[in-house]
Amino acid sequence: QSVLTQPPSVSGAPGQRVTISCTGSSSNIGAGYDVHWYQQLPGTAPKLLIYGNSNRPSGVPDRFSGSKSGTSASLAITGLQAEDEADYYCQSYDSSLSGSNWVFGGGTKLTVL
Amino acid sequence: EVQLVQSGAEVKKPGESLKISCKGSGYSFTSYWIGWVRQMPGKGLEWMGIIYPGDSDTRYSPSFQGQVTISADKSISTAYLQWSSLKASDTAMYYCARGIVVVPAAVEGWFDPWGQGTLVTVSS
């Protein structure tokens, strides 16, 4: 069971907008720690998509955007394309009694219909 | 170009030892953290731990503390992940990634870029 909770799957038709949620708690996202997002295309290594809640690295299309509020964060993808079909993971920092860790969500599989 | 290149796939038997590597290039290896992430077959990403090659400061996830050892040799810009006695449940893809830490006191940050992954298969 992951510290950050994501929906196992989402889907959308080409051109549509989808959002992926990432729900944490008071020891991670709710404590003010930033959320970062990664895209993992089939058979490849993860790639940074969003850092610091809402910042896009160079080369990431502006169709991808991130936001954070309270104990949750969201990744939005607009103008859905077939090439966006991948697994998406959120990541943050958790400071709890068991120690301090970088934590991932369980991942969300995006299917482009 | 910032790049992390990992060692090749390994097939081992239970009880054997193993050390896999991750070589950084295109940046100052001693100025960034290097983390290790496990991905079991068909599963999600799990943070294992992180090391700062500049001074070998190392942090482990409680889930992996005592199960693996993370180290680095800054003279050859290479980080390592090692096991002393492998189990079948260690079968997974292992990724290294450069850690971008913006809050040094908390070692909080994100990973960019990632290595290509090393597949470790443990089977009798």
Interface residues (C-beta under 8 A of the other chain):
Chain A: S2 Y33 D34 H36 Y38 Q40 A45 P46 K47 L48 Y51 G52 P57 D87 Y89 Q91 Y93 S95 S98 G99 S100 N101 W102 V103 F104 G105 G106 G107
Chain B: G35 V37 G44 L45 E46 W47 I50 R59 S61 P62 Y95 A97 G99 I100 V102 A106 V107 E108 G109 W110 F111 D112 P113 W114 G115 Q116 G117
